[in-house]
Amino acid sequence: MKEQNTDVTYTRSELDALPDETDWERVDVLTDEDIEKAALSDPDDPPTDADFWKDATVVMPENMEEYTQREIMGIINELVEKSSDGSYIYRGEPKCYTEVSSGLWRSLQREKGVTITIPDVKDVRQLFLVEARRHARDTAGDFELEAQLQHYGAKTSLIDFTTDYLVALFFACYGKPKKDGRVILLKQDETTRDWIKRPKTPENRVIAQNSIFVQPPDGFIEKCKYDEPIKIRKDLKVPMLAHLREYYGISLQSIYNDIHGYIKHQDRHYETFINLRKGMYRQFEGHLTDSKDKYDASIRYYNEAIELDPTNAMLYYERGVSYRITEDYQRAVEDLTQAIALDPAFILFYTERGFSRIRTGDYDGAISDYNWAIKHDVPNKARVYCNLGDAHRRKRDFDRALKKCNKAIDLMADVESSPNAAFYYPYKMRGCIYYDRKEYEKAIEDFTKAVDGPNGGIEDEIAAIYDLRGKCYRAIGEEDRANSDFTKAEELRNARAERQQLYQRLL
């Protein structure tokens, strides 16, 4: 009887925990020739050529959002299971640091040209406390004074922990978007219990964060003292933050819920705003000059802004737009998916993602995005119907594509007289459908309507339509008309290039 295979589904964390059965000693001595020979002789994966791939289409994974949600719940459930006996406290860190340490310890270790020992750290701590006590208004003990200093962002020997693993998850995900985060689980036992301290009169923020302080005698916690950290992959950070906000009400505003929390993050908010505006300005310059360098500069500003505020959906949207314009469509889709995770009700995110999904070959995903946008009364519905028709056209579903473009043309009927209306767009898209079906006369009719109607002076778009009409004329043997259209397309592109050069000189 033939043995049956059984499919088993693992989360990413479960996969990471599986034993590694690779014979690394053998792998290390393999030469490039050995690897190539083994690959070519694999009976399950024979070599392929260009003919094999010529009709291939890109198929994107289905229900990626559901899969991500399962991973998020897997992490939360793992924390719940480990916390069942109530003996743990938690710390979230946005990157996997080499050690769990206090701010004072980390600052001293960063000093170059001097060796810092544990006694040195204790001496500096005592010096800080003596100086701080001169400014304190009460006679609180050393710990209470350090707790106040920690609250206002000073360097102390205390390490922030929390009794709430969800709060720790927030801190593991907030910041360092290009790095994996982690949640530290510290068991309260005979060794660590004396390190754990609670302020007698906690501030509002301490209460909101369920804060607790750990004061290890050496300024850091040895790895043997805490459990294996739970890693939070960088691509799960934004979905996790969205999940915490939606289902538990945990956000930057709830975590830092007092005036001192606002002051602490005021510079962060300001720098985020400035980087967003700089990115949008560079994006606008890129539109005027068609300069990839300008769009790349905008992406760098958005990167800096996201580093400061990874929960701002608009930052991912704007960066996604720049990626789309520079034809990095997969990154555009990833950014727009992040934006949707943070603000799932913002319709524009779906239409923008739909456009990039078409370019990655994910036509079904694009159709889903456009249908969602139409259902929720998206502005400029005619253009969305056009793009929906384009997705169906690329799937070779020409009948549905025509229905969507016809709907767009009906919607555009009331705005034909507007000089700024994208009147050309639905006719261009329907013309493309006829062109693909080799109905060249109908395609020519639509392309003619597109170039003759109001178009807002967008030369590159109209030039593309002249090229398409020229191909239609050539297909039916009208070479003179074809060449005339190709010439007109070139003239329009030259005019656009001249204007962009002028903008570059002005900027």
C-alpha positions in Angstrom: 0.0 0.0 0.0 1.4 3.4 -1.0 2.3 5.6 1.9 0.1 8.7 2.1 1.6 12.2 2.7 0.2 14.3 5.5 0.2 18.1 5.2 1.2 19.9 8.4 0.9 23.6 8.9 3.5 25.4 11.1 3.7 29.0 12.3 7.1 30.8 11.7 8.0 30.4 15.4 7.2 26.7 15.3 9.4 26.3 12.2 12.3 28.1 14.0 12.0 25.7 16.9 12.3 22.6 14.7 15.7 20.7 14.9 18.1 21.4 12.1 19.0 18.2 10.3 21.3 19.7 7.7 24.8 18.1 7.5 26.7 21.4 7.7 30.1 19.8 7.7 29.3 18.3 4.3 27.8 21.5 3.0 30.9 23.5 4.0 33.2 21.4 1.9 31.0 21.5 -1.3 32.5 23.4 -4.2 30.4 25.4 -6.7 30.9 22.5 -9.2 29.5 20.0 -6.7 26.5 22.2 -6.0 25.8 22.7 -9.7 26.1 19.0 -10.5 23.8 18.1 -7.6 21.2 20.6 -8.7 21.2 19.4 -12.3 20.8 15.8 -11.3 17.9 16.4 -8.9 15.0 14.2 -10.3 12.4 16.3 -8.5 13.6 19.6 -10.0 15.0 19.1 -13.5 16.5 22.2 -15.3 14.1 24.5 -17.1 14.6 26.8 -20.1 13.0 30.0 -21.4 10.2 28.0 -23.2 9.2 26.5 -19.9 8.6 29.9 -18.4 7.2 31.8 -21.4 3.5 31.3 -20.4 4.1 31.5 -16.7 2.0 34.0 -14.6 2.7 35.3 -11.1 0.4 33.9 -8.5 0.4 35.6 -5.1 -0.4 33.8 -1.9 -4.1 34.0 -0.9 -5.3 35.4 2.4 -1.9 36.8 3.5 -3.7 39.0 6.0 -5.3 35.9 7.6 -2.0 34.1 7.7 -0.4 37.1 9.4 -3.3 37.2 11.9 -2.7 33.5 12.8 1.0 34.3 13.4 0.1 37.2 15.7 -2.3 35.0 17.7 0.4 32.3 17.8 2.8 34.8 19.5 0.1 36.0 21.9 -1.0 32.4 22.8 2.7 31.5 23.4 2.9 34.4 25.9 -0.4 33.3 27.5 0.8 29.8 28.0 4.1 30.8 29.5 2.3 33.3 31.8 -0.3 30.8 33.1 1.3 30.6 36.6 1.6 34.4 37.0 5.3 34.2 37.9 6.7 36.2 34.9 7.3 39.9 34.2 8.1 41.1 30.7 10.2 43.6 28.7 9.7 44.5 25.1 12.7 45.6 23.0 12.5 46.8 19.4 15.7 45.0 18.4 17.6 42.0 19.7 20.2 43.6 21.8 23.2 41.7 23.0 22.1 42.0 26.7 19.2 43.2 28.9 20.7 46.2 30.6 19.9 49.6 32.2 20.3 52.9 30.4 23.2 53.8 32.6 25.0 50.6 31.8 24.5 51.0 28.1 25.6 54.6 28.0 28.8 53.8 29.9 29.6 50.8 27.7 29.4 53.0 24.6 32.2 55.3 25.8 35.3 54.7 23.7 38.9 54.8 24.9 38.0 53.8 28.5 37.3 50.4 30.1 34.2 50.5 32.3 33.9 48.0 35.1 30.9 47.1 37.3 32.3 49.1 40.3 32.6 52.1 37.9 28.9 51.9 37.1 28.0 51.8 40.8 30.2 54.8 41.4 28.6 56.8 38.6 25.1 55.8 39.8 25.9 57.1 43.3 27.3 60.3 41.9 24.2 60.9 39.9 22.0 60.3 42.9 23.9 62.7 45.1 23.6 65.4 42.4 19.9 64.7 41.7 19.1 64.9 45.4 20.1 68.5 45.5 17.3 69.2 43.1 14.7 66.9 44.6 11.8 68.5 46.5 11.3 65.5 48.9 13.4 63.1 50.9 12.5 59.9 49.0 14.9 57.0 49.2 17.3 56.1 46.4 14.9 53.9 44.5 12.0 56.3 44.6 14.4 59.0 43.4 15.7 56.8 40.6 12.2 55.9 39.6 11.4 59.6 39.2 14.6 60.1 37.1 13.6 57.1 34.9 10.2 58.6 34.4 11.7 61.8 33.0 14.1 60.0 30.7 17.3 60.1 32.8 20.0 57.4 32.7 19.6 55.2 35.8 20.4 51.7 37.0 16.7 50.6 36.6 15.4 48.4 33.7 11.8 48.9 32.7 9.6 45.8 32.8 5.9 45.3 32.9 3.5 42.9 34.4 1.4 43.0 31.1 2.8 41.0 28.2 0.6 43.0 25.8 2.4 46.2 26.8 5.7 44.4 26.3 4.6 43.4 22.8 3.9 47.0 22.0 7.4 48.1 23.0 8.9 45.1 21.0 7.1 46.4 17.9 7.3 50.2 18.3 10.5 51.4 16.6 13.4 49.9 14.6 11.1 48.8 11.7 14.0 47.1 9.9 15.0 45.0 12.9 13.4 42.0 14.6 12.1 42.8 18.1 11.8 40.5 21.1 9.9 40.0 24.4 12.0 39.2 27.4 10.4 36.9 30.1 11.9 37.2 33.5 10.7 34.6 36.1 10.3 35.9 39.6 12.3 33.5 41.7 14.7 33.5 44.7 17.4 35.2 42.7 15.4 37.9 40.8 12.8 38.7 43.4 15.1 41.1 45.3 15.8 42.9 42.1 12.1 43.7 41.3 10.8 46.9 42.7 7.6 48.9 42.5 7.3 52.7 43.2 5.1 53.6 46.2 3.4 56.5 44.4 3.3 55.6 40.7 2.7 58.2 38.0 -0.2 57.8 35.5 2.1 56.5 32.8 3.5 53.9 35.2 0.0 52.7 36.0 -1.0 52.6 32.3 2.0 50.6 31.4 1.7 48.3 34.4 5.4 49.2 34.9 7.7 47.5 37.3 11.4 48.1 37.7 14.3 45.6 37.8 17.5 46.7 39.4 20.2 44.0 38.9 23.3 44.6 41.1 25.6 44.6 38.1 23.5 46.9 35.8 22.5 44.0 33.4 20.8 40.7 33.5 22.7 37.6 32.5 21.1 35.4 29.8 20.9 32.5 32.1 18.5 34.5 34.4 15.7 34.8 31.8 13.9 32.5 29.4 14.6 32.3 25.7 13.1 35.6 24.3 10.1 35.5 22.0 11.2 37.0 18.7 8.9 39.4 16.8 9.9 39.4 13.1 10.2 42.9 11.6 7.4 42.2 9.1 5.0 41.4 11.9 5.6 44.6 13.8 3.1 46.9 12.1 0.3 44.2 12.0 1.0 43.5 15.7 0.7 47.2 16.6 -2.6 47.4 14.6 -3.9 44.3 16.4 -2.9 45.7 19.8 -4.7 49.0 19.1 -7.8 47.5 17.6 -8.4 44.6 20.1 -6.8 45.9 23.3 -6.8 49.6 23.0 -3.0 49.7 23.3 -1.3 52.6 21.4 1.3 55.3 21.7 -1.4 57.6 23.2 -2.5 55.0 25.8 1.0 54.1 26.7 2.3 57.6 27.2 -0.9 59.1 28.6 0.4 62.1 30.5 2.0 65.5 29.7 5.5 64.2 30.4 4.9 61.4 27.9 3.9 64.0 25.3 7.0 66.1 26.1 9.2 63.0 25.8 7.9 62.3 22.3 7.4 65.9 21.1 10.6 66.0 19.2 9.7 62.6 17.7 6.4 63.9 16.5 8.0 67.1 15.1 10.7 65.2 13.2 8.1 62.8 11.8 6.1 65.7 10.5 9.1 67.4 8.9 10.4 64.2 7.3 6.9 63.5 5.9 6.7 67.0 4.4 10.2 66.8 2.9 9.3 63.4 1.4 6.2 64.8 -0.2 8.1 67.8 -1.5 10.7 65.6 -3.1 7.9 63.5 -4.5 6.4 66.5 -6.1 9.8 67.5 -7.6 10.0 64.0 -9.0 6.6 64.4 -10.6 7.7 67.7 -12.2 11.1 66.5 -13.4 10.6 62.8 -13.9 13.7 62.3 -11.8 14.2 58.9 -10.1 16.7 60.6 -7.8 13.9 62.8 -6.4 11.7 59.8 -5.7 14.6 58.0 -4.1 15.2 61.1 -1.9 11.5 61.0 -0.9 11.8 57.4 0.1 14.8 58.2 2.3 12.7 60.8 4.2 9.8 58.5 4.6 12.2 55.8 5.9 13.4 58.3 8.6 9.8 59.2 9.4 8.7 55.6 9.8 11.7 54.9 12.0 10.3 57.6 14.3 6.6 56.7 14.1 6.0 53.2 12.7 2.2 53.5 13.5 1.5 56.3 11.0 -0.4 54.8 8.1 0.1 57.8 5.9 3.9 57.4 5.9 3.6 53.9 4.5 1.1 55.2 1.9 3.4 58.0 0.7 6.4 55.7 0.5 4.3 53.1 -1.3 3.4 55.8 -3.9 7.1 56.6 -4.5 7.9 52.9 -4.8 5.1 52.5 -7.3 6.2 55.5 -9.4 9.8 54.1 -9.5 8.3 50.7 -10.6 9.2 48.9 -7.4 5.8 47.4 -7.3 6.3 44.6 -4.7 7.6 47.1 -2.1 4.7 49.3 -2.9 2.3 46.5 -2.2 4.1 45.7 1.1 3.9 49.3 2.2 0.3 49.8 1.3 -0.6 46.5 3.0 1.0 48.0 6.2 -1.0 51.2 5.7 -4.2 49.2 5.5 -3.3 47.2 8.6 -3.0 50.5 10.5 -6.0 52.2 9.0 -8.3 49.7 7.2 -11.0 52.2 6.5 -9.0 54.6 4.3 -10.2 53.9 0.8 -7.4 55.4 -1.1 -5.0 52.8 0.3 -6.9 50.0 -1.5 -7.0 51.7 -4.9 -3.3 52.5 -4.7 -2.5 48.9 -3.7 -4.7 47.6 -6.5 -2.7 49.4 -9.1 0.6 47.9 -7.9 -0.9 44.5 -7.5 -1.8 44.5 -11.2 1.9 45.2 -11.9 3.0 42.3 -9.8 0.7 40.0 -11.6 -1.7 39.6 -8.6 -4.8 40.3 -10.6 -7.2 38.7 -8.2 -5.8 40.8 -5.3 -6.2 43.9 -7.4 -9.8 43.0 -8.3 -10.5 42.5 -4.5 -9.0 45.9 -3.7 -11.0 47.7 -6.4 -14.3 46.0 -5.5 -13.8 46.9 -1.9 -13.2 50.5 -2.8 -16.2 50.7 -5.1 -18.4 49.1 -2.4 -17.3 51.9 0.0 -18.0 54.8 -2.3 -14.5 55.6 -3.5 -14.1 59.1 -5.1 -13.3 59.1 -8.8 -15.2 55.9 -9.2 -14.9 55.9 -13.0 -11.1 55.5 -12.9 -11.4 52.7 -10.4 -13.8 50.9 -12.7 -11.2 51.4 -15.5 -8.5 49.8 -13.4 -10.8 47.0 -12.4 -11.4 46.4 -16.1 -7.7 46.4 -16.7 -7.2 43.7 -14.1 -9.9 41.5 -15.8 -8.3 42.3 -19.2 -4.9 41.0 -18.0 -6.7 37.8 -16.9 -8.0 37.5 -20.4 -11.6 37.9 -19.1 -12.5 40.4 -21.8 -16.3 40.3 -21.3 -16.0 41.4 -17.7 -13.3 43.9 -18.6 -15.6 45.5 -21.2 -18.5 45.8 -18.7 -16.2 47.6 -16.2 -14.9 50.0 -18.8 -18.4 50.7 -20.2 -19.5 51.5 -16.6 -16.6 53.9 -16.3 -17.6 55.6 -19.6 -21.2 56.0 -18.3 -19.9 57.6 -15.1 -17.7 60.0 -17.1 -20.6 61.2 -19.3 -21.4 64.0 -16.9 -17.9 65.4 -16.8 -16.9 65.4 -20.5 -17.0 69.2 -20.6 -14.4 69.5 -17.8 -11.0 70.3 -19.2 -9.4 68.5 -16.2 -11.4 65.4 -16.4 -9.5 62.2 -17.2 -11.8 61.7 -20.1 -9.3 59.8 -22.1 -8.7 57.1 -19.5 -11.8 54.8 -19.9 -11.5 55.0 -23.7 -7.9 54.1 -23.6 -8.6 51.1 -21.3 -11.5 49.9 -23.5 -9.4 50.4 -26.6 -6.7 48.2 -25.0 -9.3 45.5 -24.6 -10.3 45.7 -28.2 -6.6 45.7 -29.2 -6.0 42.5 -27.3 -9.0 41.0 -29.0 -7.6 42.1 -32.4 -10.7 44.2 -33.0 -8.5 46.9 -34.4 -11.3 49.2 -35.9 -13.1 49.4 -32.5 -9.8 50.0 -30.8 -8.9 52.8 -33.2 -12.3 54.4 -32.6 -11.8 54.4 -28.8 -8.2 55.6 -29.0 -9.3 58.5 -31.3 -11.9 59.5 -28.7 -9.2 59.4 -26.0 -6.7 61.7 -27.9 -9.4 64.1 -29.1 -11.1 64.6 -25.7 -9.9 66.7 -22.8 -6.9 65.2 -21.2 -5.3 67.8 -18.9 -2.0 68.0 -20.9 -0.5 64.7 -19.8 1.8 64.2 -22.8 3.2 60.8 -21.7 -0.3 59.2 -21.4 -1.5 60.6 -24.7 1.7 59.6 -26.4 1.1 56.0 -25.3 -2.3 56.2 -26.8 -0.9 57.4 -30.2 1.5 54.5 -30.1 -1.3 52.1 -29.5 -3.4 53.6 -32.3 -0.4 53.5 -34.6 0.0 49.7 -33.9 -3.7 49.3 -34.8 -3.3 51.1 -38.1 -0.2 49.0 -38.8 -2.1 45.8 -38.1 -4.8 46.7 -40.7 -2.2 47.8 -43.3 -2.5 51.6 -43.0 1.2 52.3 -42.7 1.0 56.1 -43.3 -1.5 56.6 -40.5 0.6 54.4 -38.3 3.8 56.4 -38.9 1.9 59.7 -38.4 0.8 58.5 -34.9 4.3 57.3 -34.0 5.6 60.7 -35.0 3.0 62.4 -32.9 3.8 60.3 -29.9 7.5 61.2 -30.2 6.7 64.9 -30.4 4.6 64.7 -27.2 7.4 62.9 -25.4 9.9 65.5 -26.5 7.7 68.3 -25.4 7.4 66.6 -21.9 11.1 66.1 -21.7 11.8 69.8 -22.5 9.3 70.9 -19.8 10.9 68.6 -17.3 14.4 69.9 -18.2 13.1 73.4 -17.6 11.7 72.4 -14.2 15.1 70.8 -13.3 16.8 74.1 -14.0 14.3 76.1 -12.0 14.5 73.7 -9.0 
